[in-house]
Amino acid sequence: MTQKDVWNSWNLSKSADLYGIHEWGAGYFGINEAGDLCIKTEVNKKPITIPFRDIISGITERGMELPVLLRIENFLDSQISRLNESFRKAIKEQAYKGAYRGVFPIKVNQQEQVLQEIARFGGRYHHGLEAGSKAELMAALGVLEDKESCLICNGYKDEEFIDLALNANKMGFNVFLVIEMPSELDLIMERSRILGIEPMLGVRFKLSVQAGGHWSESGGDRSLFGLTSTQIIEAVDRLKDMGKLDCLKLLHFHLASQIPNIRDVRQSVLEAARLYGGLKAEGAAMGYFDLGGGLAVDYDGSQTNYMHSRNYGLDEYTNDIVDVLKTVFDEEEVPHPVIISESGRATVAYYSVLLVNILDTARFEALPLPEKLPEDSPEVVRNMMDIMGDMNRKNLQECFNDAQFYRDQMHQLFKYGQVTLRERSLCENIYLTIIHKIQGFMGQMRRLPPGLEHLTENLADIYYGNFSLFQSLPDVWAIDQIFPVMPLTRLKEAPTRQAIIADITCDCDGQINRFISLKDEERTLPLHELKDDEEYWLGFFLVGAYQETLGDLHNLFGDTNVVSIRIHDDQSFEITRELEGDSVADVLSYVEYNPKTLLENFRQKAEKAVKEGLISPRERQGIVSGYEKSLRGYTYYERENY
């Protein structure tokens, strides 16, 4: 079957398979008969499907331009429910006698709206929060209403941090001060004595187990935070001396973020369960077992122990945790504690989608060659042309090597002034034609000759997206994170172009050239030809964890517009919140410019230009008005009559 036959036989199922929707989408996405990517959810037990096309139309008709970070409230509600219901089911089936209390680590997404919705949706499960700093604790105390939920305090703690937590205890909240450093214990107990408030203490344990993936250093003896078993015993003895051992109620540990292998989860829980039993034997009150974060998101859909995936499902995760704890605690005759997990990434990743419009493309294609070379063409050009006539499947490697050699030779000749610019251009055009011809043969070959493995990547188009990778997808640049990316429309059509994606920053790192695949990472993404009369939109998925907080102001591109939607059971959606992205004036003020001063300075420059006869007073008015309008404008590319 030829490539043309493949394109002609394209269908919706092939698009779903190509982009892996059913593998990474967790049931939240699908394709309708028109070829549009859709949001899939359930409202009042009724399945609902909403095309992204309709959502983008609703956003732009209200005056907001792309790029937009879309938050889908239904997904956040669903993820909180899935996590809590899965633990409830495992606890019931295994006759575990303790309860489950989830908490959300604020550092994963610190935006006010996100925390408010977690508190609202999690209220029926007593789902709490975890704070790692004074500011995060203050945010938590501002949004958390349910006093049966847990508020876990990690990180470094000064007197003010400790006092906030203790006073919240006095107000009836379940606030745990987790001891991460040996020196914290005396400070906490001193503040407790002065305020007359008994603390609810936890200790963080340094596991010997280390998980795979990006964040493996969170565990092990060299992990940055936590106490060794010896330091924990010292803390226990210190509390005994004070007569305050009953204040020690919680054991906390954190193996890693994004744990890909379920075996590591089981091993860490087993080790920590033994320590918990030891603390009970020492006389500590205990009652809470906090296993930290780590529940992974399957970003590539491969369901493997690869760093961007996981080799387990949610039910397997919860069942394994409950099974290990019940086995150990029954064996040691320890009362079953409340299980706490700090699943942040898995809670909010699906909740946010970055919607981007493509502005333009760059192609690496050859122009038509002349029927006959000019008579005065340099020998290197004639040699390059001869390669075209001699090429066949058996000598592709030789032709490729010769073409590379003659192209390099032409570059040298040009540097020393021995050929003209037009002659260089002709040689490079012949070279590009040869490379494309070689690529055409490659589809018929069982094994690629050495050196040709990356030919498709080197010939890929560049699709320029209206976004800043550094602002909206910083983990792509910083830690080589892979997120699912795909077009939002035209999925009935075969994508005929291979592309990489570039943002609009002036930085060579502002590109995405690694994409998900069930087999291995791909270096290009299949996309459709752009049409002059139609917008082409891409969605970047599973971006709800960490990306908003970590973004920076590279090239002074600021926060994007943010739109939150709630989907209803009548097949409609409601825009529940709109946040305008940063204006140019906003980002300039972040880097210590005063927009009013800038405007006044520009007015003076324009007035000087009038005095010098360079512009008229009327032109001055238009120029200054344009500058002022731009200060109020969006930092991203804006199209007229969008």
Protein Blocks (a to p, Z undefined) as FASTA:
>chain_A
ZZklmmmmgcfklmmmmnommmmnnopaccdfkopacddddeehiacdddfklmmmmmmm
nopacddddddfklmmmmmmmmmmmmmmmmmmnopabdcdddddfklomcfklmmmmmmm
mmmnopacddfbfklmmmmmmmmmblkbccddedjddfklmmmmmmmmmnopacddddfb
fklmmmmmmmmmmnopacddddddddfbdcedjklmmgcjkbmbdcdfklmmmmmmmmmm
nopmmmpmbdcddfbghifbfklmmmmmmmmmmmmmmmmmnopagjpacebghiacdfko
nopabfkbcfbdfklmmmmmmmmmmmmmmmnopacdddddddfklmmmmmpccddddfbd
cddddddddfbdcfklcfklmmmmmmmmmgcfklmmmmmmmmmmmmmmmmmmmmnopacf
klmmmmmmmmmmmmmmmmmmmmmpfbdcehilmmmmmmpccddddddfklmmmmlmmnop
acddddfehklbccfbdcddddfbdcfklccfbdcdfkbccfbdcdddddfkbccdddde
hilgojlmmpccehhiacdddddddddfkopacdfbdcddddfklmmmmnopafklmmmm
mmmmmmmmmmnopacfklmmmmmmmmmmmmmmcfbdcdehZZ
